[in-house]
Structures are given as C-alpha cells and as structure tokens.
C-alpha cells in the first residue's frame, strides 16, 4: 500500500509522505484515498474541465480572459450581483478572513501590478473553478456575445 502513495507524481508531496511513519499512512491517509466522492462534486469537476476547454478556445489570450472574468464578476447579472469577493468566499481559505484581509488578498493576488508574481492563467483557473456550473454557463454565453 505504501508504494501506491509514493508513486504520486507530485515530488514535494512524495517527499513529505516518505517522512511519515508507515502506520500513519496506512491507518490515517489511505482510508481517505479510496472514499468515493459525492456525485455533485464529480459532476462539477467534469463541468469545469469541459467549460475550461471551451473558455480557453473562445478567449484570445489569458490577459483578455482575465479582463472578461473580472468584468463578469463585477457587473449586474439577470438575477443578482456577482462580485469577486463573493466568489472567492467559496474557497476553503477565504471565508475565515476579515474584510480588510480579503481586500488585501485581492489586491495582492489579483491586481494588475502583480501579474508576474501570480500567473494570469492560474488566476483564471482559480476563479472559474469557484464559479458554479450555472455561473460558468452564464460566463460562456457572455463571452460568446462579446
């Protein structure tokens, strides 16, 4: 069983796992590796993958796509206002922060001056991954119309 964990391609993960005692891996990590995931989560992952391919085909480049994403996040939709901060609150990291910390995070990670520090493609995937399937569909429709 131990070799199954070590064969993961991420070298940093592999190096950290090798430092763990074997009983911890077998008794505390491996049981979670074989749990089935909820069907809603699996469908969202499939939807993200399909929509990501469509979006990357429609967008001319990553910077243009980032501009479209920010415009989508900060304009009124048919049903409600969607703001970047509301979308980022869906991540596991963001909800525990104060409002000032959230603003600081957005300025440091999504501001145009920091594009070299945080690649635009990674920002795009992060935000699109936090969209709901319905929001992804709305975004693709808006991208097609622009």
Secondary structure, 3 states (H helix, E strand, C coil): CHHHHHCCCCHHHHHHHHHCCHHHHHHHHHHHHCCCCCHHHHHHHHHHHHHHHHHHHHCCCHHHHHHHHHHHHCCECCCCECCHHHHHCCCCCCCCCCHHHHHHHHHHHHCHHHCCCCCHHHHHHHHHHHCCHHHHHHHHHHHHHC
